[in-house]
Amino acid sequence: MKILTLKRMMALALCGTGFVTMAQMKRNFKQEEANKKIVVSFYQGLFGDKDYSVIDKYIALDYIQHNPALADGAEALKNAVQIWMKDVPKGKVNFQHVAADGDLVFLHVKTFGPTGKLTAIAEIFRVKDNRIVEHWDVIQEVPEKSANQHPMF
């Protein structure tokens, strides 16, 4: 019978829970940068420039949408944004943070919502084969008063 050392047991436990060491995981920073460019170009094109053709350029046909107000697929996104953006002027998207980790790209955006109030948006996109294949978002109006001294941006 083989006796496992504490180090070996910890390594097995971490691997079994999905954790890996940095030596085991090789990040592809070049691909992460490319993914960030794809997402930022898409987002600025769609929400800043109001160019709906970016959906065909960047969104996979079988796009998965986690926003409960939208159906899956590129066509559903096209239909929704044409309604949302009907009277919205073009402008520069105010990206506060852009980060990537593997195939995920994270955006933190400062904007004005449909009510005209300052709004914070956190977006997560999954990129595969240079196309956006999945999306999550959290949208929150910035309150007039905060319980702390930390700004949302």
C-alpha positions in Angstrom: 0.0 0.0 0.0 1.3 3.4 -1.0 1.4 6.2 1.6 0.7 9.7 0.2 2.6 12.6 1.5 0.8 15.7 2.6 2.1 17.5 -0.5 0.9 14.8 -2.8 -2.5 14.7 -1.2 -2.9 18.5 -1.5 -1.8 18.4 -5.1 -4.4 15.7 -5.9 -7.1 17.5 -4.0 -6.4 20.8 -5.8 -6.4 19.0 -9.2 -9.6 17.2 -8.3 -11.4 20.5 -7.5 -10.3 22.1 -10.8 -7.4 24.2 -9.4 -4.1 24.0 -11.2 -0.8 25.7 -10.6 0.5 28.4 -12.8 3.1 26.0 -14.0 0.4 23.7 -15.2 -1.7 26.4 -16.9 0.0 28.2 -19.8 -1.9 31.4 -20.5 -1.9 32.6 -24.1 -1.5 36.3 -23.6 -1.4 37.0 -27.4 -4.8 35.3 -27.8 -6.2 37.1 -24.7 -5.1 40.5 -26.3 -6.7 39.4 -29.6 -9.9 38.5 -27.7 -9.9 41.9 -26.0 -9.6 43.7 -29.3 -12.5 41.6 -30.8 -14.8 42.4 -27.9 -13.9 46.1 -27.6 -14.2 46.6 -31.4 -17.6 44.8 -31.3 -18.8 46.8 -28.3 -17.7 50.2 -29.6 -19.1 49.3 -33.1 -22.5 48.3 -31.8 -23.1 50.5 -28.7 -20.9 53.5 -29.7 -21.1 53.7 -33.4 -24.5 52.1 -33.8 -23.2 49.9 -36.5 -25.3 46.7 -36.5 -23.1 45.0 -39.1 -20.6 44.2 -36.3 -23.1 41.6 -35.1 -22.5 39.6 -38.4 -18.7 40.3 -38.1 -18.2 39.3 -34.5 -21.1 37.2 -33.1 -21.4 33.5 -33.7 -24.7 32.3 -35.2 -25.2 30.0 -32.1 -24.4 32.8 -29.7 -25.5 32.0 -26.1 -27.1 34.9 -24.2 -27.4 34.9 -20.4 -29.4 38.1 -20.2 -32.9 37.0 -19.4 -34.4 39.7 -21.6 -32.9 38.2 -24.8 -33.1 35.0 -26.7 -30.0 33.1 -27.9 -28.6 33.7 -31.3 -27.2 36.6 -33.4 -30.7 37.3 -35.0 -32.2 37.9 -31.5 -29.5 40.4 -30.7 -29.9 42.2 -34.0 -33.7 42.6 -33.4 -33.2 43.8 -29.8 -30.5 46.4 -30.4 -32.4 48.0 -33.3 -35.3 48.6 -30.8 -33.0 49.7 -27.9 -30.9 52.0 -30.0 -33.6 53.6 -32.1 -33.1 57.1 -30.9 -29.7 56.8 -29.1 -27.0 59.0 -30.6 -23.5 57.7 -31.6 -20.7 58.2 -29.1 -17.5 56.9 -27.6 -18.0 54.0 -25.2 -16.5 54.9 -21.8 -14.5 51.7 -21.0 -13.4 51.9 -17.4 -11.7 48.4 -17.4 -11.0 45.8 -20.0 -9.5 42.5 -18.9 -9.2 38.9 -20.3 -8.6 35.5 -18.7 -8.3 32.7 -21.2 -11.4 32.8 -23.5 -13.3 35.3 -21.3 -13.2 39.1 -21.7 -14.5 41.4 -19.0 -15.7 45.0 -19.6 -16.6 47.6 -17.0 -18.5 50.4 -18.7 -19.7 53.8 -17.6 -22.7 55.0 -19.5 -26.2 56.6 -19.2 -29.1 54.2 -19.2 -32.5 54.6 -20.9 -33.7 56.7 -18.0 -30.8 59.1 -18.5 -29.2 58.1 -15.2 -25.5 57.3 -14.8 -25.2 53.5 -15.1 -22.5 50.9 -14.5 -22.3 47.8 -16.7 -20.2 44.7 -16.2 -20.0 42.6 -19.3 -18.5 39.1 -19.8 -17.9 37.7 -23.2 -16.6 34.3 -24.2 -14.6 34.2 -27.4 -14.0 31.1 -29.5 -12.3 31.0 -32.9 -12.3 34.8 -33.0 -16.1 35.0 -32.6 -18.1 36.0 -29.6 -20.0 32.9 -28.6 -21.4 33.7 -25.1 -22.4 36.8 -23.1 -23.4 37.7 -19.5 -24.1 41.2 -18.2 -25.0 43.0 -15.0 -26.4 46.5 -15.3 -26.9 48.9 -12.3 -27.8 52.5 -12.1 -25.4 54.5 -10.0 -27.2 55.5 -6.8 -27.3 59.2 -5.7 -26.1 58.2 -2.2 -23.6 55.5 -1.3 -23.1 53.6 2.0 -19.4 54.0 1.5 -16.8 56.4 0.0 -15.9 54.1 -2.9 -17.0 55.2 -6.3 -18.4 52.7 -8.8 -15.9 53.9 -11.4 
